[in-house]
């Protein structure tokens, strides 16, 4: 149904279901799934379910590193502070959880400057 609603355009599900498993301390829940797509933005009722659609850039095959960037971009929705996320990301990087090169690339390509700076800070701290 969602594919038909978006006229066959690309889309991905994101939000708490994807952010919480990253292990960065978030445990948020949302009633309406967050869907990034190439066609529409807004809240929609589709097939009896409510969806929040956002027309934003996203990779064809999102990696966990991309979802980290997405989490930083949506920290308020996840009920987390960016400072806490940066600290948790530093620890995860020290444990080798994420690919550092891919994380930096995703931050530069899909994150705001503020997100890229925070991720770079975590990368630098983890390397020290």
N, C-alpha and C positions, 0 to 999 in steps of 0.2 A: 504494500500500500504506500509506504513512504517513497519507494523508488518511483512509482507512478505519479505521486504527488509532485515529486521533483523532476518530472519529465525525463527520467533516466540519468539525471546528473549525478556526479560523484558525491558521496557523503560518508561521514564517519560519526560514530557515537563517541562522545567524550563525557567528561564530568566525573562525579564521585566513583562510579563503577570502574573507571579507568585510573583515577588518581589515588584512591585509597590503597590499592595493591602495590603502589610504588614504594611503600614503606617509609614515607617521609612524615608520618604522624597525622595524616588527615583521616577523618572518619565521617565525613559529611554524607548526607543523603538528600536527594531531591525527588520530588513527586513527578516532575516532568523531565524526561531525558533531554540532554543537550546534544544537538546534532549540528555539526558543521557541514556546510554544503556549498555548492557553487551557484545556487539559484535564488534562495529566499531567506529572509530574516523575519523573526517574529514568533509569537505563540500561536500554535495551530492544533486543532482537534482533528486527528486522522485515525480512522478506523476505531473510534471510541476511546482513543488514548490521546493525552495531551503531550505535545512536543515543543521544545524551545529550539528554534532553528536560527542559526547564525551563518551569514554568508561571509566566510573568511578563508584565507589561504591555509592549506594544510597539505602535507605530503601524501603521495599515493599510497604508500605503505608506512603508516606512522609507527615509529619505534618507541620503546619505553622512554628514550631520551627526549623525544618530541613531547610525550605526555608530561614529562617533568617541566618543560617550558610552558606547556599549556596550563599546568597547575599553578606555576608562578604568575601567569597572566590572569588567572582567575582565583587568586588566593582568598579573596573575600568570600566568594561563593563556597569555597571549601572550608571556611571557618578557621583559616590559619593566617598567621602573620608571615610576611615575607622574610623577616629576620629569623623566625623559627624554622621556616623552610630552608633557608640558607644554611643554618646550623645542621639540620638533619641531612641535607644534601652533602655537606662536607663529610659527615660520618659515613654516609653511603658510598661516597667516592673513595674514601680511605679503605673501605671493605671491598672495593672493586665491583660494586653493584652495577654501575653504568659505564658505558664506553665514553671516555673523556673527549676524544676527538669528535665523535658524533654529537655529544651534548653541546660542545662549543659551537659546532656547525648549526645545530638546530636553534640554539639561542640567537645566533647572529642572523639567521634567515627568518625565523618566525617570531622572535620575541621583541619586545620594546627595548630601547636602550637601557632602561632601568633593570629589566629582567636579565639582559645580557651581562650587565655589570654585576648583579648578584650572583649569577651562575659563574662568572669569571672569578669572583671572590671565593666562592666555594671550591672551585678548581685549584686556585692558588693556595688556599689554606690546606686542602687535602694533600697537595704535593709537598708541603713544608715538613 
